[in-house]
């Protein structure tokens, strides 16, 4: 039982890393050139999308992964 819970937690963490690296939006500031997760930077200047999907931010990735781990655990225990 403990192994299933631990494995599901690790799976959720791995999914979080994978989604964060592939589909989470990243933007580049036009003024300073830094990469950020925000749609504006440097005095609220708009940023340019350089990777991922505009609507998928870190908060959404965290919500999805925090829902995935317990659902997977519930599925495996049933």
C-alpha positions in Angstrom: 0.0 0.0 0.0 2.8 2.4 0.9 4.6 1.5 -2.3 1.6 2.3 -4.4 1.2 5.7 -2.7 4.9 6.5 -3.1 4.9 5.4 -6.8 1.9 7.6 -7.5 3.5 10.6 -5.9 6.7 10.0 -8.0 4.5 9.6 -11.1 2.8 12.9 -10.4 6.1 14.6 -10.0 7.5 13.1 -13.2 4.3 14.2 -15.1 4.7 17.7 -13.6 8.3 17.9 -14.9 7.3 16.5 -18.3 4.4 18.9 -18.8 6.4 21.8 -17.5 9.2 21.1 -20.1 6.9 20.5 -23.1 3.5 22.2 -23.0 3.8 24.9 -20.3 4.1 28.4 -21.8 7.3 30.3 -21.7 7.7 33.9 -22.8 10.7 36.2 -23.6 10.7 39.8 -22.5 11.3 42.2 -25.4 13.1 44.7 -23.1 15.6 42.6 -21.1 15.5 39.3 -23.0 14.8 37.1 -20.0 12.7 34.0 -20.2 9.7 34.2 -17.9 6.4 32.4 -17.2 4.5 35.7 -17.3 2.7 37.4 -20.2 4.2 40.8 -19.2 7.6 41.8 -17.7 9.7 45.0 -17.3 7.2 47.7 -16.5 4.3 45.5 -17.7 5.7 45.3 -21.2 4.2 42.4 -23.2 6.3 39.3 -23.8 6.5 37.0 -26.7 5.5 33.3 -26.5 8.6 31.2 -27.3 7.4 27.7 -26.3 4.4 25.8 -25.1 0.8 26.8 -25.2 -0.3 30.3 -24.2 -3.1 29.1 -21.9 -1.1 26.4 -20.1 0.7 28.1 -17.3 2.5 26.7 -14.2 -0.7 26.9 -12.1 -2.6 24.7 -14.6 0.2 22.2 -14.8 0.3 22.0 -11.0 -3.5 21.4 -10.8 -3.4 18.7 -13.4 -0.5 16.8 -11.7 -2.0 17.2 -8.2 -5.2 15.7 -9.5 -3.4 12.9 -11.5 -1.5 11.4 -8.5 -4.4 10.7 -6.2 -6.6 9.5 -9.1 -3.9 7.1 -10.2 -3.6 5.9 -6.7 -7.3 5.4 -6.3 -7.4 3.5 -9.6 -4.6 1.2 -8.6 -6.0 0.4 -5.2 -9.5 -0.5 -6.5 
